[in-house]
């Protein structure tokens, strides 16, 4: 499991100007050069997909491209296309669209919602590490004494696909989860999985892709995790963007 704790680096070459350029025009010699990473580009693609999907789903009469290019107070006055290269702002955007909070909100309110993130990241950090040490996943390979609800999230991108995935199940053998994810998504994507005991409703990725009715079912199953009828419970949700 990868628990990200480092402060996101802001690409130094991004200017503070709010110039909007036509993406369909031919590149020009005086175009601003931005040095970034594939992970950062994937964050912008994720926010674009989340904004477009939400506007269509909720029939919002607003152009997603305009939302991406306009300065927003939630991004400290920057446009999403620039700010969401950084993890902090990307998470803010996912939370806004996942909770349908509006087109721009007070960043302090969003950061207050994220204040609980340290709790679930610390709990995840306390889970026993895999004895094999493979893939960076952090999960016990020992049987637990009673069935428990486990959840896993994956945010992965390569040269052709961007994947967001969520898995929940009740098991006495947490190592089965890692095997399931590797079989379903492949070893590279599975190596990015965060696997934790319990359901974390405040996780931005969970907020973004788990529908409320299903979230209620998962919470109910967690309350009944030790009952024999719950032993076969499992669910997978995924979003794929192929480019």
C-alpha angles and dihedrals in degrees: 000000000000117000108190113213105152121107111257114253117234112222103249095214097063109108126219092235120110095219113155117207129194107252091203094060122096114267115265131211092242095052112128113259116223120193111204143134135262089247091056092047088050089056091057090047089050093052091047091052092046093049094047093045093049095047090051094043094049095035092238112179096223132104110246091212091055090050091052094050101042122091113255130197088218086065094045092262096311129117119257092240088064103029097048092064081082121074095229094057093040089057090049091053093048090050093049094051094038092055095035089234098159138271094290130011141176107283091214090062091051093048089052089058089051092051089088092056091087089061097058093038090053091049090050090049090056095058112108114264124246111265090221092054091213125155097355091272113147110212139123119256091200126097114252120225097242134022114273136184112250127186132194133193129195128193107178137156135180135168094292110022142041114201132192113180140173128193131183129179143151114239145145091216112060092184088072088070093060090048091050093050092048092050093047102040106017130252097284096054092039090055088065093056122125107209119189140167109250137014118292107199093179094060104116093224091050090050090051102050110020111086116226095244091053091046088056090052092050092050090050091050090051089056089052098038095125095051115104092233090062096055095096096048115129135145136182127196124180142173120200129189112190117196 
